[in-house]
């Protein structure tokens, strides 16, 4: 029982009881302030608001209890049962997470030429899919579905190796890959037409008996870099009784047109939403970001509110929107959310930590190299919320007379008398004598070549996996299993912004040279 104790002096009056407690003057009791303690389950602000209400008349009414204490009464202790106000708590068992495997990945091409976007390596030893997967695990969400379609073989393999066993316990939950498939009927003959259509095609999964208690559904993207407690997000959604909640961040002019933008009212409700607007439409989406807690100076630098592509829906609302309300709409950002804003309670959740959409080559390159800073804005290591990835059981890296500055060196590498600066060296990488690596993300290799195999290849005039002697590389992304010979220079000295040379083993995108997966760059090549 929740209760409190009040000590009353003579000539003290007690007012009528309201649904929130006592209705009285500003002091709660006339001539006497409230003493004692309240159980933490009772919201003090609600009780205080009631206690501050104006004095009501003492007209006797049926069902209302009134009392008056006069000087004839002695000092009394009165115990009154207080009403219980329970906060509806978010339960991770009632939440399902859907991770969208992405489309063709054209923005990250050529890294996605044979690999789904969520399977692209990041940070030296992780894959992009590890970000939302680990956030779900750390949030206690154990029902996870990954929707895949394009180049999904490596993604499926990574999920199987990482999240099926290996000490990660999902209890009564699951991790399931839902691959695009064709089913009977005209609609079933089509592949996923968009993010919303992908979920619609597997809507039967969320009506299955084992998912009957699911109250909220999280929709996540597989190409973002951030650490987030999804249950805080879901709790905010429940507290505001929202039909849909969209996680958002303030952003500036330079990348605003890459995102879905919104306007919100002072209560956080989204009143307008536009997906990747351009020109005048972009200018029209400028908002007062001081509402998000920004200073006037910061608000001037970030005058837009951008969607993170992270949503939570009430389950019944999502099913209704996809099945009956908007059965022809195929995308959440450009169709479902803008339309739902008009007649549903769509709320904004302000995310106040690091978040980066790494869906382009430039943002992918910058976000990775930012990890090498002395005090990075984001780092994978956190003892309480670690990021998981496939256990590879590799030996420690061996470094022989090298100079390494502001860099990340992954597991199982061999570095001999080389220089590495502001770079990431992926697992199983081999850097030979005299190599200079700067401002470069080297993804590493999927397998080792033994010393005898390397010597044999060199003797035959062939090039082993890794980087050969005296090679100089700047401003570059080196994809998996690339073979780069000796005395090679990769520097893009002419500052070329775009070049397509797949027959020579490389592309240049946004001024960044990309060495293709399994490409061979012959001795003495200059790029």
C-alpha positions as CSV (number, residue, x, y, z in Angstrom):
1,X,0.0,0.0,0.0
2,X,1.3,3.5,-0.8
3,X,0.8,5.9,2.1
4,X,2.0,9.1,3.7
5,X,1.9,10.5,7.2
6,X,0.6,14.0,8.0
7,X,0.8,15.6,11.5
8,X,-2.0,18.1,12.2
9,X,-2.1,20.9,14.7
10,X,-5.2,22.5,16.2
11,X,-7.5,24.6,14.0
12,X,-6.2,22.7,10.9
13,X,-8.7,22.1,8.1
14,X,-8.6,19.2,5.7
15,X,-10.2,19.8,2.3
16,X,-12.0,17.4,0.1
17,X,-10.3,14.4,-1.5
18,X,-9.8,14.5,-5.3
19,X,-8.8,11.8,-7.6
20,X,-5.1,12.8,-7.3
21,X,-5.1,13.3,-3.5
22,X,-6.1,16.3,-1.5
23,X,-7.6,19.4,-3.1
24,X,-6.4,22.4,-1.1
25,X,-4.5,25.7,-1.2
26,X,-0.9,26.2,-2.2
27,X,0.4,24.6,1.1
28,X,-1.6,21.4,0.7
29,X,-3.2,21.9,4.1
30,X,-4.4,25.2,5.4
31,X,-1.9,26.3,8.0
32,X,0.2,23.1,7.7
33,X,2.5,21.8,5.1
34,X,2.7,18.2,4.1
35,X,5.3,16.1,5.9
36,X,6.5,12.6,5.4
37,X,7.5,10.5,2.4
38,X,5.9,9.2,-0.7
39,X,6.6,5.9,-2.4
40,X,8.6,6.4,-5.6
41,X,5.9,4.8,-7.6
42,X,3.7,7.8,-7.0
43,X,4.5,10.7,-9.4
44,X,5.1,13.6,-7.1
45,X,4.5,16.1,-9.8
46,X,0.9,14.9,-10.3
47,X,0.2,15.0,-6.5
48,X,1.8,18.4,-6.2
49,X,-0.3,19.8,-9.1
50,X,-3.4,18.6,-7.2
51,X,-2.2,20.1,-4.0
52,X,-1.7,23.4,-5.7
53,X,-5.3,23.6,-7.0
54,X,-7.5,26.4,-5.8
55,X,-9.4,26.0,-2.6
56,X,-12.8,24.5,-3.2
57,X,-16.0,25.2,-1.3
58,X,-17.1,23.0,1.4
59,X,-20.5,22.3,0.0
60,X,-21.5,18.7,1.0
61,X,-22.0,16.4,-1.9
62,X,-22.7,12.7,-2.2
63,X,-19.6,10.6,-2.5
64,X,-17.3,13.4,-1.2
65,X,-15.7,13.1,2.2
66,X,-14.9,16.3,4.2
67,X,-13.7,16.8,7.8
68,X,-12.9,19.8,10.0
69,X,-10.5,19.7,13.0
70,X,-11.1,22.2,15.8
71,X,-9.2,23.2,18.9
72,X,-11.0,20.4,20.8
73,X,-9.1,17.8,18.8
74,X,-5.8,16.6,20.0
75,X,-2.7,16.2,17.9
76,X,-3.4,13.3,15.6
77,X,-1.5,11.2,13.1
78,X,-3.6,10.5,10.0
79,X,-2.7,7.8,7.5
80,X,-4.3,8.1,4.0
81,X,-4.0,5.6,1.2
82,X,-2.6,7.4,-1.8
83,X,-3.6,6.4,-5.4
84,X,-1.2,4.3,-7.3
85,X,0.1,5.6,-10.7
86,X,1.9,2.9,-12.6
87,X,4.1,3.8,-15.5
88,X,3.7,1.4,-18.4
89,X,7.1,-0.1,-18.7
90,X,8.6,-1.2,-22.1
91,X,9.3,-4.9,-22.1
92,X,11.9,-6.1,-24.6
93,X,10.0,-9.4,-24.9
94,X,7.2,-7.5,-26.5
95,X,9.4,-5.9,-29.1
96,X,10.5,-7.3,-32.5
97,X,13.4,-5.7,-34.5
98,X,13.5,-5.7,-38.3
99,X,16.8,-4.8,-39.9
100,X,16.6,-3.8,-43.5
101,X,19.3,-5.3,-45.6
102,X,19.3,-2.5,-48.1
103,X,18.9,-2.2,-51.8
104,X,21.4,-2.5,-54.6
105,X,23.9,-0.4,-52.6
106,X,24.7,1.9,-55.5
107,X,26.0,4.7,-53.2
108,X,28.7,2.4,-51.8
109,X,29.6,0.9,-55.2
110,X,32.1,-0.7,-56.0
111,X,32.3,-2.0,-52.4
112,X,28.9,-3.5,-52.9
113,X,29.5,-5.0,-56.3
114,X,29.5,-8.5,-54.7
115,X,28.5,-7.7,-51.2
116,X,25.3,-6.5,-49.5
117,X,25.6,-3.1,-47.9
118,X,25.3,-4.4,-44.3
119,X,28.1,-6.9,-45.0
120,X,30.7,-4.3,-45.9
121,X,33.6,-4.2,-43.4
122,X,33.9,-1.3,-41.0
123,X,36.4,-0.4,-38.3
124,X,38.9,-3.1,-39.2
125,X,37.2,-6.3,-38.1
126,X,33.4,-5.6,-38.0
127,X,30.6,-5.6,-40.6
128,X,28.0,-2.9,-40.8
129,X,25.3,-5.4,-39.8
130,X,27.1,-5.8,-36.4
131,X,25.9,-2.2,-35.4
132,X,22.1,-2.7,-35.3
133,X,22.6,-6.4,-34.2
134,X,24.7,-5.5,-31.2
135,X,22.5,-2.6,-30.3
136,X,19.5,-5.0,-30.2
137,X,21.5,-7.5,-28.0
138,X,22.6,-4.8,-25.6
139,X,19.1,-3.5,-25.4
140,X,17.7,-6.9,-24.5
141,X,15.8,-7.4,-27.7
142,X,16.0,-11.0,-28.7
143,X,13.6,-11.3,-31.6
144,X,15.5,-10.0,-34.7
145,X,14.6,-10.4,-38.4
146,X,17.0,-9.4,-41.2
147,X,15.4,-8.8,-44.6
148,X,17.8,-9.4,-47.5
149,X,17.7,-9.3,-51.2
150,X,20.8,-8.1,-53.1
151,X,24.2,-9.9,-52.9
152,X,23.2,-11.5,-49.7
153,X,25.5,-14.6,-49.6
154,X,28.3,-12.9,-47.5
155,X,25.7,-11.3,-45.2
156,X,24.0,-14.6,-44.6
157,X,27.3,-16.3,-43.9
158,X,28.4,-13.6,-41.5
159,X,25.1,-13.7,-39.5
160,X,25.3,-17.5,-39.3
161,X,28.9,-17.5,-38.1
162,X,28.4,-14.7,-35.6
163,X,24.9,-14.9,-34.1
164,X,24.0,-18.6,-34.1
165,X,25.8,-19.8,-31.0
166,X,29.2,-18.4,-30.1
167,X,28.1,-17.6,-26.6
168,X,25.3,-15.2,-27.6
169,X,22.1,-16.5,-25.9
170,X,18.8,-15.4,-27.4
171,X,16.7,-17.4,-25.0
172,X,13.2,-17.7,-26.3
173,X,14.0,-15.3,-29.1
174,X,15.6,-15.8,-32.5
175,X,17.7,-14.3,-35.3
176,X,16.1,-15.1,-38.7
177,X,17.1,-14.1,-42.2
178,X,14.1,-13.4,-44.3
179,X,15.3,-13.4,-47.9
180,X,13.3,-12.0,-50.8
181,X,11.4,-14.8,-52.5
182,X,8.6,-15.3,-55.0
183,X,5.2,-16.6,-54.0
184,X,2.0,-17.5,-55.8
185,X,-0.1,-14.6,-57.2
186,X,0.8,-11.5,-59.2
187,X,2.1,-9.6,-56.2
188,X,4.2,-12.6,-55.1
189,X,6.1,-12.6,-58.4
190,X,7.8,-9.3,-57.6
191,X,10.9,-8.8,-55.5
192,X,11.0,-6.2,-52.7
193,X,9.8,-2.9,-54.2
194,X,11.0,-0.8,-51.2
195,X,11.5,-0.8,-47.4
196,X,7.8,-0.9,-46.6
197,X,7.1,-3.6,-49.3
198,X,9.8,-5.8,-47.8
199,X,8.1,-5.8,-44.5
200,X,4.7,-6.2,-46.1
201,X,5.8,-9.4,-47.9
202,X,6.6,-11.0,-44.6
203,X,3.7,-9.6,-42.6
204,X,2.6,-13.1,-41.8
205,X,5.7,-13.7,-39.7
206,X,4.5,-11.0,-37.2
207,X,1.1,-12.6,-37.0
208,X,2.7,-16.0,-36.1
209,X,1.7,-17.6,-32.8
210,X,5.2,-17.1,-31.3
211,X,4.9,-13.3,-32.1
212,X,1.4,-12.9,-30.8
213,X,2.5,-10.8,-27.8
214,X,4.5,-8.3,-29.8
215,X,3.3,-4.8,-29.1
216,X,5.9,-2.7,-30.9
217,X,8.0,-3.3,-34.0
218,X,11.4,-1.6,-34.5
219,X,12.5,-0.8,-38.1
220,X,16.3,-0.4,-38.4
221,X,18.8,0.3,-41.2
222,X,21.9,-1.7,-41.8
223,X,24.2,1.1,-42.9
224,X,24.5,3.5,-39.9
225,X,27.2,3.9,-37.3
226,X,25.9,4.6,-33.7
227,X,25.4,3.2,-30.3
228,X,21.8,3.3,-29.0
229,X,19.7,1.8,-26.3
230,X,16.6,0.9,-28.3
231,X,14.5,0.3,-25.2
232,X,14.9,4.0,-24.2
233,X,13.5,4.7,-27.6
234,X,10.6,2.3,-27.2
235,X,9.9,3.6,-23.7
236,X,9.6,7.2,-25.1
237,X,7.3,5.8,-27.7
238,X,5.0,4.2,-25.0
239,X,5.1,7.2,-22.7
240,X,3.8,9.5,-25.4
241,X,1.2,7.0,-26.6
242,X,2.6,7.4,-30.1
243,X,1.4,5.4,-33.1
244,X,4.8,5.9,-34.7
245,X,8.0,7.4,-33.4
246,X,10.9,8.5,-35.6
247,X,14.4,8.9,-34.2
248,X,16.0,12.1,-35.4
249,X,19.1,14.4,-35.2
250,X,19.8,18.0,-36.2
251,X,21.8,18.4,-39.4
252,X,23.4,21.2,-41.5
253,X,23.0,22.3,-45.0
254,X,25.7,20.2,-46.5
255,X,23.9,16.8,-46.2
256,X,20.3,17.8,-45.4
257,X,19.1,16.7,-48.8
258,X,20.4,13.2,-48.2
259,X,17.9,12.6,-45.4
260,X,14.2,12.6,-44.7
261,X,13.5,16.0,-43.0
262,X,10.7,16.9,-40.6
263,X,9.1,19.7,-38.7
264,X,7.8,19.2,-35.2
265,X,5.6,21.2,-32.8
266,X,6.6,22.2,-29.2
267,X,5.3,18.8,-28.0
268,X,7.5,16.8,-30.3
269,X,4.8,15.8,-32.6
270,X,5.8,15.6,-36.3
271,X,3.7,17.9,-38.3
272,X,5.5,17.7,-41.7
273,X,7.8,15.1,-43.3
274,X,9.7,15.3,-46.6
275,X,12.0,12.6,-48.0
276,X,15.3,14.0,-49.4
277,X,13.9,17.3,-50.6
278,X,15.9,19.5,-53.0
279,X,16.0,23.2,-53.9
280,X,13.0,25.2,-52.6
281,X,11.5,22.2,-51.0
282,X,14.7,21.8,-49.0
283,X,14.6,25.4,-47.9
284,X,11.0,25.0,-46.8
285,X,12.0,22.3,-44.3
286,X,14.2,24.6,-42.2
287,X,13.1,24.3,-38.6
288,X,13.8,25.9,-35.3
289,X,16.3,23.4,-33.9
290,X,16.5,25.2,-30.5
291,X,13.4,23.0,-29.8
292,X,15.9,20.1,-29.7
293,X,18.0,21.8,-27.0
294,X,20.6,23.4,-29.3
295,X,22.0,26.8,-28.5
296,X,21.1,29.6,-31.0
297,X,24.6,29.4,-32.5
298,X,24.4,25.6,-33.0
299,X,20.9,25.9,-34.3
300,X,22.1,28.3,-37.0
301,X,24.6,25.7,-38.1
302,X,22.1,22.8,-38.1
303,X,18.7,24.2,-39.1
304,X,17.2,20.9,-40.2
305,X,15.8,17.9,-38.3
306,X,16.8,14.7,-40.1
307,X,15.3,11.2,-39.7
308,X,17.8,8.5,-38.8
309,X,15.8,5.9,-40.6
310,X,15.1,4.3,-37.2
311,X,11.3,3.9,-36.5
312,X,9.1,2.2,-33.9
313,X,5.5,1.3,-34.7
314,X,2.7,0.0,-32.7
315,X,2.2,-3.5,-34.2
316,X,-1.5,-3.0,-35.0
317,X,-0.8,0.4,-36.6
318,X,2.0,-1.0,-38.8
319,X,-0.1,-3.9,-40.0
320,X,-3.0,-1.7,-40.7
321,X,-0.9,0.8,-42.6
322,X,0.7,-1.8,-44.8
323,X,-2.2,-4.0,-45.4
324,X,-5.3,-1.8,-45.7
325,X,-4.5,1.9,-45.3
326,X,-1.7,2.2,-47.8
327,X,-1.4,-1.1,-49.6
328,X,0.3,0.5,-52.7
329,X,2.9,2.4,-50.8
330,X,6.3,0.7,-50.9
331,X,8.7,2.9,-48.9
332,X,8.6,4.1,-45.3
333,X,10.5,7.4,-45.7
334,X,9.0,8.7,-48.9
335,X,5.4,7.4,-48.6
336,X,4.3,5.8,-45.3
337,X,5.6,8.3,-42.8
338,X,4.7,11.5,-44.7
339,X,1.1,10.2,-45.1
340,X,0.8,8.9,-41.6
341,X,1.7,12.3,-40.2
342,X,-1.7,13.6,-41.3
343,X,-3.9,11.3,-39.3
344,X,-1.7,9.5,-36.7
345,X,0.2,10.4,-33.6
346,X,3.7,10.5,-35.1
347,X,6.3,11.6,-32.6
348,X,10.0,12.6,-32.9
349,X,12.6,11.1,-30.6
350,X,15.7,13.3,-30.3
351,X,18.9,11.2,-30.4
352,X,21.7,13.1,-28.6
353,X,24.7,10.9,-29.3
354,X,27.0,10.2,-32.2
355,X,25.2,9.0,-35.4
356,X,26.5,8.8,-38.9
357,X,24.8,7.5,-42.1
358,X,27.7,5.9,-44.0
359,X,25.7,5.1,-47.1
360,X,28.1,7.0,-49.4
361,X,31.8,6.4,-50.2
362,X,32.9,9.7,-48.8
363,X,31.0,9.3,-45.5
364,X,32.1,5.7,-45.2
365,X,35.8,6.7,-45.7
366,X,35.6,9.7,-43.3
367,X,33.7,7.8,-40.6
368,X,36.2,4.9,-40.6
369,X,39.3,7.1,-40.5
370,X,37.7,9.2,-37.7
371,X,38.0,6.1,-35.5
372,X,41.8,6.5,-35.5
373,X,41.6,9.9,-33.7
374,X,43.0,10.1,-30.2
375,X,39.6,11.0,-28.8
376,X,37.1,9.7,-31.4
377,X,33.5,10.8,-31.3
378,X,32.6,7.1,-31.7
379,X,34.5,3.9,-30.7
380,X,33.6,0.3,-30.8
381,X,35.0,-0.5,-27.4
382,X,32.7,-0.2,-24.4
383,X,32.7,-2.8,-21.6
384,X,29.0,-2.4,-20.9
385,X,27.7,-2.3,-24.5
386,X,30.2,-4.2,-26.7
387,X,29.9,-4.7,-30.4
388,X,29.8,-8.3,-31.5
389,X,31.3,-9.8,-34.6
390,X,32.4,-13.1,-36.0
391,X,35.1,-14.8,-33.7
392,X,38.0,-15.6,-36.1
393,X,40.5,-17.0,-33.6
394,X,43.4,-15.1,-35.1
395,X,46.8,-14.7,-33.6
396,X,48.1,-11.3,-32.4
397,X,49.5,-9.0,-35.0
398,X,53.3,-9.2,-35.5
399,X,55.0,-5.8,-35.9
400,X,58.7,-5.6,-36.9
401,X,60.5,-2.2,-36.7
402,X,57.5,-0.2,-37.9
403,X,56.4,3.4,-37.4
404,X,52.7,3.5,-36.5
405,X,50.8,6.8,-35.8
406,X,47.1,7.3,-35.1
407,X,46.1,4.0,-36.6
408,X,44.1,0.8,-35.9
409,X,45.8,-2.5,-36.6
410,X,43.5,-5.5,-36.5
411,X,44.2,-9.1,-35.7
412,X,46.5,-11.5,-37.4
413,X,48.6,-9.0,-39.4
414,X,52.2,-9.0,-40.4
415,X,54.0,-5.6,-40.7
416,X,57.7,-5.4,-41.6
417,X,59.6,-2.2,-41.4
418,X,56.8,-0.1,-42.8
419,X,55.1,3.2,-41.9
420,X,51.4,3.5,-41.1
421,X,49.7,6.8,-40.4
422,X,46.1,7.7,-39.9
423,X,45.0,4.4,-41.3
424,X,43.1,1.3,-40.5
425,X,44.7,-2.1,-41.3
426,X,42.2,-5.0,-41.5
427,X,42.7,-8.5,-40.3
428,X,45.3,-10.8,-42.0
429,X,46.9,-7.9,-43.8
430,X,50.5,-8.1,-45.0
431,X,52.7,-5.0,-45.4
432,X,56.2,-5.6,-46.7
433,X,59.4,-3.7,-46.2
434,X,59.3,0.1,-47.0
435,X,55.5,0.3,-47.4
436,X,54.0,3.7,-46.6
437,X,50.3,3.8,-45.8
438,X,48.6,7.1,-45.0
439,X,44.9,8.1,-44.8
440,X,43.9,4.6,-46.0
441,X,41.4,2.0,-45.0
442,X,42.8,-1.5,-45.8
443,X,40.1,-4.1,-45.3
444,X,42.5,-7.1,-45.1
445,X,42.1,-10.7,-46.3
446,X,39.7,-13.6,-45.8
447,X,42.6,-16.2,-45.6
448,X,46.3,-16.5,-45.1
449,X,49.0,-17.4,-47.6
450,X,51.9,-19.1,-46.0
451,X,55.5,-17.9,-46.2
452,X,56.4,-20.7,-48.6
453,X,53.3,-19.8,-50.8
454,X,54.3,-16.1,-50.9
455,X,57.9,-17.0,-51.8
456,X,56.8,-19.3,-54.5
457,X,54.5,-16.7,-56.0
458,X,57.2,-14.0,-56.0
459,X,59.6,-16.5,-57.6
460,X,57.1,-17.0,-60.4
461,X,56.7,-13.2,-60.9
462,X,53.2,-13.3,-59.4
463,X,51.8,-11.1,-56.6
464,X,50.6,-12.4,-53.3
465,X,47.8,-10.9,-51.2
466,X,48.9,-7.8,-49.4
467,X,51.2,-4.9,-50.2
468,X,54.6,-5.4,-51.8
469,X,57.9,-3.7,-51.0
470,X,58.4,0.1,-51.2
471,X,54.8,0.8,-52.2
472,X,53.3,4.2,-51.3
473,X,49.6,4.6,-50.8
474,X,47.5,7.7,-49.9
475,X,43.8,8.5,-49.6
476,X,42.7,5.0,-50.5
477,X,40.2,2.2,-49.7
478,X,41.7,-1.3,-50.4
479,X,39.0,-3.9,-50.6
480,X,39.4,-7.5,-49.4
481,X,42.1,-9.9,-50.8
482,X,43.7,-7.3,-53.0
483,X,47.1,-8.0,-54.4
484,X,49.3,-4.9,-54.7
485,X,52.9,-5.3,-56.1
486,X,56.2,-3.7,-55.2
487,X,57.1,0.0,-56.0
488,X,53.5,0.9,-56.6
489,X,52.3,4.5,-56.1
490,X,48.6,5.2,-55.3
491,X,48.2,8.9,-54.6
492,X,45.9,10.4,-57.2
493,X,48.3,13.3,-57.5
494,X,46.1,14.9,-60.2
495,X,43.1,15.2,-57.9
496,X,40.8,13.2,-60.1
497,X,37.3,13.1,-58.6
498,X,35.7,10.3,-60.6
499,X,37.3,7.5,-62.7
500,X,36.1,4.0,-63.7
501,X,39.0,1.6,-64.4
502,X,37.6,-1.8,-63.4
503,X,39.9,-3.5,-66.0
504,X,42.9,-2.0,-64.1
505,X,41.5,-3.0,-60.7
506,X,40.4,0.4,-59.4
507,X,37.8,3.2,-59.3
508,X,38.0,6.7,-58.0
509,X,34.9,8.0,-56.2
510,X,34.7,11.5,-54.6
511,X,38.5,11.7,-55.0
512,X,39.1,8.5,-53.1
513,X,40.9,5.7,-54.9
514,X,39.2,2.3,-54.4
515,X,41.2,-0.9,-55.1
516,X,38.7,-3.6,-56.0
517,X,38.2,-6.9,-54.2
518,X,40.7,-9.5,-55.4
519,X,42.2,-7.0,-57.8
520,X,45.9,-7.3,-58.8
521,X,47.9,-4.1,-59.2
522,X,51.2,-4.9,-60.9
523,X,54.7,-3.9,-59.9
524,X,55.5,-0.2,-60.6
525,X,52.0,0.9,-61.3
526,X,51.2,4.6,-60.6
527,X,47.6,5.7,-60.0
